[in-house]
Amino acid sequence: MDRRVPNAPPLFLFVVYQILGHLIFALAILPTLLFRLVLHVSPRTRPYPTWSLRRDLVIATGRLYLLCTTYTSLPRLPGNKAWQSDPIAHKATGHGTKVKLVEVPPATKEWIVGIASDSEEVVNPVPVPCFWTFCPREDLKVGDESALDGERVILYIAGGSWVMGHPQSTMFPYKFAKESGRRVFAVNHRKALSPETAFPAQLQDLTAAYAYLRSRGFVPENIIMIGDSSGGHLVLALSRYLSELSTERPTLDVGMPGALLLVSPSCDLGHAPHPLSSTDYLVPYLNNRAYPSLSRHYPPGARGANPYFSPAVCGTFRYLAAAQAAQRLVVWIQYGSVENLEKDIARLVQRMREDGVVADVDLIEGGVHLDAGIAYALRERGENSSWVRLIEAVKRYA
């Protein structure tokens, strides 16, 4: 265990850091946009030749905002907010959907084996806030009904560098529910901001959510797991764990999900976060703290040698190949050609295919990290839009 890892800052310091960060952002945004506007005149000085001016400015704004607000510290623990939905995001993007909070019971001992039981003197299963997002109809009024005959469900895990983010603060669960007609079960896992909430806390929470869906009558092949960024990383971790759990507990009827949809998944935590780049809005400062905070219960250097942290460089994917041979398991990965994680994800895909996994890859030319979110915000709706292609994949596989 690395006890030098910083925890979430005290409230007073966090407020001071955020005020200073937002003040710097307010002072720097106009010069930054003017600079980008001048450089955009020539395709040779743009970050990417085919980017529109709006895309260039939005990405530059996002990069500056993250730089100013994540440079100094980790975020705060969410507290009661973890158990609350986001009415603003719901009103803005969730028209026609309803949200139902469910307190998922802690994962029981029979579901906790191997790596999920690491550091059990500090990290233990707890109740998990999860949110049903659904379009009401005659046979689905509350949201938490048992599975209908043959019903498929989306298990959604949001990104946020393992230390921030709320699944209901993004448009994804609302849009997935509206476009696919499926129920979406979004998990608000613990954020790795303290010894008690570091890994394997996230794996315990996701296991509890999966077990809950099984208890509601959903069969494994009808569970579609979708994750973006660090959420994609956790989807891979959960699928690996379910395979190991099936071997360890053959009478538990764990099964494997019907599809893994990964959007710009983080997949190599063994190296330092990628540096600033003009072709992406990701900044390294949050992950400089998030990586060690997540893995604080493991020896230094373990992240690069543990497939639960760095599946792009270690471990095997034969468990996915075996699941594909036994059932119709889909692996679909979308990422951008100029995003900071591009090389990591390309290596992940290569290793999957070397192990016999059929991986359907959607490479977005000129795309950034989570490009579908940028395309949605910019209202890019053409056939080459990453947002349109993501929604098509959700409809196809869910």
C-alpha positions in Angstrom: 0.0 0.0 0.0 1.3 3.5 -0.9 0.3 5.7 2.1 1.7 8.8 0.5 -1.3 9.0 -1.9 -3.3 12.2 -1.3 -6.9 11.9 -0.3 -9.8 14.2 -1.2 -8.9 17.7 0.1 -10.7 19.3 3.0 -13.8 21.3 2.0 -12.2 24.7 2.7 -9.1 24.0 0.5 -11.3 22.5 -2.2 -13.5 25.6 -2.4 -10.4 27.8 -2.5 -8.8 25.7 -5.3 -12.1 25.8 -7.3 -12.5 29.5 -6.9 -9.0 30.2 -8.0 -9.3 27.7 -10.9 -12.5 29.3 -12.2 -11.1 32.7 -11.9 -8.0 31.8 -13.9 -10.3 30.1 -16.5 -12.4 33.3 -16.8 -9.3 35.4 -17.3 -7.7 33.0 -19.8 -10.7 31.9 -21.9 -11.0 35.0 -24.2 -7.2 35.1 -25.2 -7.3 31.3 -25.7 -10.3 31.5 -28.1 -8.8 34.4 -30.0 -5.5 32.5 -30.4 -7.4 29.4 -31.7 -9.4 31.6 -34.0 -6.3 33.0 -35.6 -4.7 29.6 -36.0 -7.8 28.1 -37.5 -7.5 30.3 -40.6 -5.1 27.9 -42.2 -5.7 24.1 -42.2 -1.9 23.6 -41.6 -2.1 25.4 -38.2 -5.3 23.6 -37.0 -5.0 20.8 -34.5 -6.6 18.6 -37.2 -7.1 19.7 -40.8 -10.8 18.8 -41.1 -12.0 20.2 -37.8 -14.7 22.9 -37.9 -14.1 26.1 -36.1 -16.8 25.2 -33.5 -15.1 21.9 -32.8 -11.7 23.5 -32.5 -13.0 26.1 -30.0 -15.1 23.6 -28.0 -12.1 21.3 -27.5 -9.8 24.2 -26.6 -12.4 25.4 -24.1 -12.7 22.0 -22.5 -8.9 21.6 -22.2 -8.5 25.0 -20.6 -11.4 24.3 -18.1 -10.0 20.9 -17.1 -6.5 22.4 -16.8 -7.7 25.2 -14.5 -10.0 23.0 -12.3 -8.1 19.8 -11.9 -4.5 21.1 -11.6 -4.3 21.5 -7.8 -6.2 18.5 -6.2 -8.5 15.6 -6.3 -12.2 16.4 -6.1 -14.3 16.0 -3.0 -16.2 12.8 -1.9 -19.7 13.1 -3.3 -21.5 12.3 0.0 -25.3 12.4 -0.2 -25.1 13.7 -3.8 -24.2 10.2 -4.8 -27.8 9.2 -3.9 -29.4 12.0 -5.9 -30.2 12.2 -9.6 -29.4 15.3 -11.6 -32.6 17.2 -12.4 -30.8 19.7 -14.6 -29.3 17.1 -16.9 -32.5 15.2 -16.9 -34.5 18.2 -18.0 -31.9 19.2 -20.6 -31.5 15.8 -22.3 -33.9 13.3 -20.7 -37.3 14.5 -22.0 -39.7 11.5 -22.2 -37.7 9.4 -19.7 -38.1 8.8 -15.9 -35.5 8.1 -13.3 -35.9 5.7 -10.4 -33.3 5.5 -7.6 -32.6 2.0 -6.2 -30.4 1.2 -3.2 -28.7 -2.0 -4.3 -27.7 -4.2 -1.4 -24.0 -4.9 -0.8 -22.5 -7.8 -2.8 -22.8 -10.9 -0.6 -19.8 -13.0 0.3 -20.5 -15.6 -2.3 -20.1 -12.9 -5.0 -16.8 -11.6 -3.5 -13.7 -13.7 -4.3 -10.1 -13.2 -5.4 -9.2 -9.6 -6.2 -12.6 -8.3 -5.1 -11.7 -9.3 -1.6 -8.3 -7.6 -1.6 -7.8 -5.2 1.3 -10.9 -6.5 3.0 -9.6 -5.0 6.3 -10.2 -1.5 4.7 -12.5 -1.9 1.6 -15.8 -3.7 2.2 -19.0 -4.1 0.2 -21.6 -1.3 0.9 -25.0 -0.4 -0.5 -24.7 1.1 -4.0 -26.8 4.0 -5.4 -28.1 2.9 -8.9 -30.5 4.6 -11.2 -33.1 3.2 -13.6 -33.6 5.4 -16.6 -36.6 4.3 -18.7 -39.4 5.4 -21.0 -42.7 4.7 -19.2 -45.2 2.3 -20.8 -48.1 0.1 -19.7 -45.9 -2.8 -18.6 -43.2 -0.5 -17.2 -44.4 2.2 -14.9 -42.1 2.2 -11.8 -38.8 1.3 -13.5 -37.7 -1.4 -11.0 -40.0 -4.1 -12.3 -38.7 -7.6 -12.7 -37.4 -8.5 -16.1 -40.0 -9.1 -18.7 -39.9 -12.2 -20.8 -36.7 -11.9 -23.0 -36.1 -8.3 -21.9 -32.6 -6.9 -22.5 -31.2 -4.2 -20.2 -28.3 -1.8 -20.4 -25.8 -1.7 -17.5 -24.2 1.7 -17.8 -20.9 2.8 -16.1 -20.0 6.4 -16.5 -16.4 7.8 -16.8 -14.7 10.4 -14.5 -11.2 9.1 -13.9 -12.5 6.8 -11.1 -12.6 9.9 -8.8 -15.5 12.0 -10.1 -18.6 11.9 -12.2 -22.3 10.9 -11.7 -24.0 8.7 -14.3 -27.1 10.9 -14.3 -25.1 14.0 -15.0 -24.4 12.9 -18.6 -26.8 12.5 -21.5 -25.9 8.9 -22.1 -28.4 7.0 -19.9 -31.3 9.2 -21.1 -30.4 8.9 -24.8 -29.6 5.2 -24.6 -33.1 4.6 -23.0 -34.9 6.8 -25.6 -33.1 5.5 -28.7 -33.0 1.8 -27.8 -36.3 1.5 -25.9 -34.4 -0.4 -23.2 -34.1 0.2 -19.5 -30.8 1.6 -18.5 -29.4 0.7 -15.1 -26.7 3.3 -14.2 -24.3 2.5 -11.4 -22.8 5.3 -9.2 -19.8 3.4 -7.9 -17.6 4.7 -5.1 -15.0 7.2 -6.1 -11.4 6.4 -5.3 -10.8 9.4 -3.0 -9.9 7.6 0.3 -8.5 4.3 1.6 -12.1 3.0 2.0 -13.1 3.8 -1.5 -10.0 2.8 -3.5 -10.0 -0.3 -5.7 -11.5 -2.9 -5.4 -14.4 -0.8 -4.1 -15.5 -0.1 -7.6 -15.4 -3.8 -8.6 -17.5 -4.7 -5.5 -20.1 -2.0 -6.4 -20.4 -3.2 -10.0 -20.6 -6.8 -8.9 -23.5 -5.9 -6.6 -25.2 -4.1 -9.5 -24.8 -7.1 -11.8 -26.0 -9.5 -9.0 -29.0 -7.2 -8.5 -30.0 -7.4 -12.2 -29.7 -11.2 -12.0 -31.9 -11.2 -9.0 -34.5 -9.2 -11.0 -34.7 -12.0 -13.5 -32.3 -10.7 -16.3 -30.4 -13.5 -17.9 -26.7 -12.8 -18.5 -26.8 -12.7 -22.3 -29.5 -10.0 -22.1 -27.3 -7.7 -20.0 -25.5 -5.2 -22.3 -22.6 -3.4 -20.5 -21.7 0.1 -21.7 -18.8 2.2 -20.3 -17.0 5.3 -21.3 -13.5 6.3 -20.4 -12.8 5.0 -16.9 -16.2 3.4 -17.1 -15.0 1.4 -20.1 -12.0 0.3 -18.0 -14.4 -0.9 -15.3 -16.6 -2.7 -17.8 -13.5 -4.7 -18.8 -12.6 -5.3 -15.2 -16.1 -6.5 -14.4 -16.2 -8.9 -17.4 -12.8 -10.4 -16.3 -14.0 -10.8 -12.8 -17.3 -12.4 -13.8 -15.3 -15.0 -15.8 -13.1 -15.7 -12.7 -16.1 -15.8 -10.4 -17.8 -18.4 -12.7 -14.8 -20.6 -12.3 -14.6 -20.1 -8.6 -18.3 -20.4 -7.9 -19.7 -22.7 -10.6 -23.0 -23.2 -8.8 -23.7 -19.4 -8.7 -24.8 -19.2 -12.3 -22.9 -16.0 -12.9 -22.8 -16.1 -16.7 -21.3 -13.5 -19.1 -23.0 -10.4 -20.5 -24.3 -10.3 -24.0 -22.2 -7.3 -25.1 -19.4 -5.0 -24.0 -19.6 -1.5 -25.6 -16.5 0.5 -24.8 -16.2 4.2 -25.6 -12.6 5.5 -25.4 -11.8 3.1 -22.6 -8.9 3.7 -20.3 -6.8 0.6 -20.5 -3.2 1.2 -19.5 -2.6 2.7 -16.1 1.0 1.4 -16.0 2.5 4.5 -17.5 2.2 8.2 -16.6 -0.9 10.0 -17.9 -0.4 11.3 -21.5 0.8 14.9 -21.7 -1.2 17.9 -22.9 -2.1 17.7 -26.6 -3.6 20.2 -29.0 -5.7 17.4 -30.5 -7.6 16.4 -27.3 -9.1 18.1 -24.3 -7.7 15.6 -21.8 -5.2 16.9 -19.3 -2.8 14.8 -17.2 -3.1 16.5 -13.8 -6.3 14.7 -12.5 -5.0 11.3 -13.5 -1.6 12.0 -12.0 -3.5 11.8 -8.7 -6.3 9.4 -9.7 -4.0 6.5 -10.8 -2.2 6.2 -7.4 -5.4 7.0 -5.5 -7.2 4.2 -7.2 -4.4 1.6 -6.7 -3.3 2.7 -3.3 -3.7 -0.8 -1.8 -1.3 -2.4 -4.3 2.5 -2.2 -4.4 4.2 0.5 -6.5 4.4 -0.6 -10.1 1.5 -3.1 -9.8 -0.7 -1.1 -12.1 1.5 -2.1 -15.1 1.5 -5.8 -14.3 -2.2 -6.3 -13.2 -4.8 -6.9 -16.0 -7.4 -5.2 -13.8 -5.5 -2.0 -14.1 -3.8 -2.3 -17.5 -5.5 -4.8 -19.7 -3.9 -3.3 -22.8 -0.5 -4.7 -21.8 -1.0 -7.7 -19.5 -3.3 -10.6 -18.9 -5.3 -12.6 -21.4 -8.6 -12.1 -23.2 -9.1 -15.8 -23.9 -12.1 -15.6 -21.4 -13.8 -13.3 -23.9 -13.0 -15.5 -26.8 -14.4 -18.5 -24.9 -17.6 -16.6 -24.2 -17.9 -15.7 -27.8 -17.5 -19.3 -28.8 -20.2 -20.4 -26.3 -22.7 -17.5 -26.8 -23.2 -14.4 -28.9 -21.0 -12.0 -27.0 -20.3 -8.7 -28.8 -17.2 -6.6 -28.2 -17.6 -3.1 -29.7 -15.0 -0.3 -29.2 -15.2 3.3 -30.4 -12.3 5.7 -30.1 -10.8 8.7 -31.8 -7.8 8.7 -34.1 -6.2 11.7 -32.4 -7.2 11.2 -28.8 -4.6 10.9 -26.1 -5.5 7.3 -25.4 -5.4 6.2 -29.1 -2.2 4.1 -28.8 -3.3 2.4 -25.6 -6.7 1.5 -27.1 -5.1 0.3 -30.4 -2.8 -2.0 -28.3 -5.9 -3.2 -26.4 -7.6 -4.2 -29.7 -4.5 -5.9 -31.0 -4.1 -8.0 -27.9 -7.8 -8.9 -28.0 -7.6 -10.1 -31.5 -4.3 -12.0 -30.8 -6.3 -14.0 -28.2 -9.1 -14.8 -30.6 -11.6 -12.1 -29.7 -13.8 -10.8 -32.4 -13.7 -7.0 -31.7 -15.8 -4.6 -33.8 -13.8 -1.4 -33.9 -15.3 2.0 -34.8 -12.3 4.3 -35.3 -13.4 8.0 -35.6 -11.1 9.8 -38.0 -10.0 13.1 -36.3 -11.9 12.1 -33.2 -11.0 13.0 -29.6 -11.6 11.3 -26.3 -15.3 10.5 -25.9 -15.9 12.1 -29.3 -19.5 11.1 -29.3 -20.1 13.6 -26.5 -18.5 16.4 -28.5 -20.5 15.4 -31.6 -23.7 15.5 -29.6 -22.9 18.9 -28.1 -22.1 20.3 -31.6 -25.2 18.7 -33.1 -23.1 16.7 -35.6 -25.7 14.3 -37.0 -24.2 13.2 -40.4 -23.5 9.5 -41.2 -19.9 10.0 -40.1 -20.9 11.5 -36.7 -19.4 9.6 -33.8 -22.7 10.3 -31.9 -24.8 8.7 -34.6 -22.5 5.7 -34.9 -22.6 5.2 -31.1 -26.4 5.3 -31.0 -26.6 2.9 -34.0 -24.4 0.5 -32.1 -26.6 0.7 -29.0 -29.7 0.0 -31.1 -28.0 -2.8 -32.9 -26.6 -4.7 -29.9 -29.1 -3.7 -27.2 
